[in-house]
Amino acid sequence: MGYLSRSIFLLFFILTVTACSQPVDSNATPEGFTLIESVTKTQDDNGDPVLPYTKYKLDNGLTVLLHQDSSDPIVHVDVTYHVGSAREEVGKSGFAHFFEHMMFQGSKHVADEQHFRIISEAGGSLNGTTNSDRTNYYQTVPANQLEKVLWLESDRMGFLLEAVTQQKFEVQRDTVKNERAQRYDNAPYGLLYERVSEALYPVGHPYSWPTIGYVEDLDRVNVNDLKAFFLRWYGPNNATLTIGGDIDVEQTLAWVNKYFGPISAGPEVNNTPKTLVTLPETRYISMEDRVHLPLIYLSFPTVYGRHADEAPLDLLAEILGGGKNSLFYQHLVKQGYAVQAGVSHPCQELACSFNLYALANPEKMPSLTDLEKVLRDAIADFERRGVTEDDLKKVQVQFEASTIFGLQSVSGKVSTLAFNETFAESPNQIARDLERYRAVTKEDVERVYKKYIKDKPAVVMSIVPHGQGQLIAAPDNFSLPERQLPEYPELDESQLSMRLVTETFDRYQVPEAGPSPVVKVPESWHSALTNGIEVVGSQVDETPTVTLLLSIEGGPLLDPKDKAGLASFTAAMLNESTTQRSAEEMALALELLGSRISARASGRFTEIAVSSLSENLDATLALLEEKLFSPKFDQADFDRLKTQALQSLAQANKDPGALASRAQLQLLYGDQRIGLPDRGTLASVQSITLDDVKAFYANHYSSAEAQLVVVGDMDRKAWLPKLQFLADWKGESVTFPSYQEFPDYLEPTIYIVDLPGAAQSAIRVVRRAMPYDATGDYFKAGLMNFPLGGAFNSRINMNLREEKGFTYGARSSFSGGKTLGRFVVSTSVRKDVTGAALTEILRELANYSANGVTKEELTFLRQSVSQSEALSYETPSQKAGFLRQMQTYGLTKDFATSQGHIVAEVSKQELDTLAQQWLSPDDMQILIVGDAQQILPQLTAMGLPIEGIALAP
């Protein structure tokens, strides 16, 4: 049996195990519904896999998909509206995303900000996302909270506009602007896709503007424009409601009909015609940005989603730029011309693009003109190389493996069904998609290369550091025409045709939750190998997959200060060549198995993570053994990784978030190893040699410090023989160096890292705090912080984001390890409100430390934290993380039960005492990364000492 057929067999197995749908009698379909189809089998007539579901239509056009999965006591609800930025009008960009924000601002029967609060209080998680083609809203909650979610979602579908006010509109407009500033304008390379799309698509094409929108468009419109957008696109007939998890079908349908049935349909929605995009000639565009590494990006227009040529183009992208065996890696990265390089073929509903990029290594290839030549040589080499059997096989296996791993959670299953229904008008696409990729031939790949890529026009984007315009690939030959905006009449609310909803019950009444589900922590077994390595395992039969975490205590904290980054570098070298295989050969072996092995170092630990299909576990563990015990430590690998690391660190010095994280460590811990990032600094990494790496591996990769967690569809008896290759591993215990004295601050001071031109200011308010404990003050401090900055509805976030519109988000948290901990308030705000935002943060801290938590907040945190346990152990990776936590801190199996008792019983007085002890502004230090010239006048007015902070080189 070959790799392909084995993987398909495994996919059949997963669907057989997890699919619990019951046959639905069409004669018993509830009133108000039409049963479209009921799919209960786990494979089709050709032997291909199927994800079971039932599909209904409500009389108002709402599509309803149900999938039963009783493996965990949770449900996932997704409402997908077939509207994204592609359905916006010219000059009104950003509406779809704007409305995603507005949908969380309350509706007629749900008070302001209560959607987040209710879901959080129910122990759930929620979010919404917008892209060019759809907007979705989703919640994962304990199974007893399903009715409450349906009430919330139906209320904002049917009754949102009654609660939309000018004030909410203005606050969310500011929030969206902050999001754009943080993710686009203030991020290195943040405007890349916006600029490329403007050049790639014709003026007025639905993909020619960014989903986030243009600021001038957001400023131009009013609240009635937004209401009109909702009325046009947010009808039930343009939505798919997908519910999966531990559900009762009959009861779920009754609730859906009760809450969604009375909502009348919106205007008819037809699919947008799909036409291929072409370019008349290659368009060169460029920009200067706050970056260190010059970037070149080529984008070719191709097809559209689910076009017959999508799959072979995906495979071509993998051959050219996917992994260490790709032509881009061989021509660009391995030769040292680029620090990174890759190829992708993202597809949207109306258009796809074939994208190639390379981040230049300035030491070897500063000019993007030369880099473009090397890049195009790599493309041309495809014609000489052609397509190999391994190319086809690895892509097919990886596609099938990713399908299996994607079905480990109920959210993954629901998302798959919702996506397929929205864009293929049928949820039943898994087998069809597998067949699409299975059917690709060598000839198909070569054909699409010639049809869409070879000698075809592209958009070529150059992004270079400020003041280095001479590095661009070629002079710009394209500029976006001046925007011609239609004259839209100003809308008055009286012109809006409001949708009426017949209220047949009291919608103000919040549905009661059902009986709390019984939540059990993962069952586990404990053992030890003959050399003392502790093994903790858990058997999970839902999917034929395994997860393995090998942790070695002695990570970056063992680095000499002047060689900070050595542990991270050593772990990176384990991902390269072995004495038996080159890095490329190892990568291919893993790809053909659909497996992953990756090593990384962080804090006290080096960790090697393994994921595999169960059937391929033996072969994967053999590769793990080779990587762990036979690293080659090749000089060429070392030189390449060192160059990449140095260039990456130089780039991080342009990023506000990275600078804030780095400066925060220095502020808290001073001039010692723990005061530096895990991956080191430019100076420390520059000093690392290959001999240092070899010595670190020899001295610190020790079985005496190793622990193992395994989760998969095997029991202890099956696991232990497979792990015996680790039993011969030897090594001595390591000793961590003592910490030096930490900085002693006499008063709160504002420390500034100057980043000229920054559109936002990154703010951190910090102090040292207690290390981790599972049931003591650390755990209780986390509870105490929940109402302050740990939840979306926390005081800090509501103040800065929802009330003031200063930021996209703000939070606070306690974090701790075995020996140290810290408290941090973090946010990024508009530079013009830096002082005002900092004043509000300090005011919130002062108020909370003085007065503590309210009774209502205490009730909120009790319910939120206790109910959320149902979501904590669903996936194999979640189970592995839970077991790893137990193992790291020596916790007993009942620690989660003890935490539950604390949540239920902790007193207001205990929490208030912790707030007084840890949250006084007088004990905090303040760090701001931003444009000093712009923010200094605001900060000076606060009357606090201000100093610059010089980061370690």
Salt bridges, closest charged atoms under 4 A:
ASP45 OD1 - LYS41 NZ 3.58
ASP48 OD1 - ARG438 NH2 3.30
ASP69 OD2 - LYS413 NZ 2.45
GLU89 OE1 - LYS92 NZ 3.79
ASP112 OD1 - LYS168 NZ 2.61
GLU147 OE2 - LYS258 NZ 3.96
GLU153 OE2 - ARG156 NH2 2.84
ASP155 OD1 - HIS109 ND1 2.58
GLU170 OE2 - ARG173 NH2 2.92
GLU179 OE1 - HIS97 NE2 2.93
GLU179 OE1 - HIS101 NE2 3.02
GLU179 OE2 - ARG183 NH1 3.28
ASP185 OD2 - ARG180 NE 3.33
GLU194 OE1 - ARG180 NH1 2.94
GLU216 OE2 - ARG483 NH1 3.55
ASP217 OD1 - ARG220 NH1 2.63
ASP217 OD1 - ARG483 NH1 2.92
ASP219 OD1 - LYS177 NZ 2.45
ASP225 OD1 - LYS92 NZ 3.35
GLU281 OE2 - ARG283 NE 3.35
ASP309 OD1 - ARG447 NH2 2.93
ASP309 OD2 - LYS451 NZ 3.97
GLU310 OE1 - ARG436 NH1 2.80
ASP314 OD1 - HIS345 ND1 2.86
GLU349 OE2 - HIS82 NE2 2.97
GLU372 OE2 - ARG376 NE 2.87
ASP377 OD2 - LYS373 NZ 3.42
ASP381 OD2 - HIS331 NE2 3.00
ASP381 OD1 - ARG384 NE 3.17
GLU383 OE1 - LYS454 NZ 3.11
GLU389 OE2 - LYS442 NZ 3.40
ASP391 OD2 - ARG385 NH1 2.84
GLU421 OE1 - LYS55 NZ 2.98
ASP433 OD1 - ARG306 NH1 2.79
ASP433 OD1 - ARG436 NH2 3.10
GLU435 OE1 - ARG438 NH1 2.45
ASP444 OD1 - ARG447 NH2 3.74
GLU493 OE2 - LYS227 NZ 3.24
GLU503 OE2 - LYS108 NZ 2.92
GLU503 OE1 - HIS109 NE2 3.15
GLU553 OE2 - ARG604 NE 3.01
GLU553 OE2 - LYS818 NZ 3.15
ASP559 OD2 - ARG673 NH2 2.96
GLU576 OE2 - LYS324 NZ 2.86
GLU576 OE1 - ARG640 NH2 2.53
GLU584 OE2 - LYS334 NZ 2.72
GLU591 OE1 - LYS394 NZ 3.33
GLU615 OE2 - ARG6 NE 3.27
ASP618 OD1 - LYS722 NZ 2.78
GLU626 OE1 - ARG581 NE 2.97
ASP634 OD1 - LYS632 NZ 3.90
ASP637 OD1 - ARG640 NH2 3.25
ASP671 OD1 - LYS561 NZ 2.41
ASP692 OD2 - LYS563 NZ 2.92
GLU802 OE2 - ARG801 NE 2.55
ASP832 OD1 - ARG830 NE 3.03
GLU840 OE1 - LYS804 NZ 3.80
GLU840 OE1 - ARG843 NH2 2.70
GLU844 OE2 - ARG843 NH2 3.90
GLU857 OE2 - ARG795 NE 2.81
GLU910 OE2 - LYS780 NZ 3.04
ASP912 OD2 - LYS908 NZ 2.88
ASP923 OD2 - ARG767 NH1 3.68
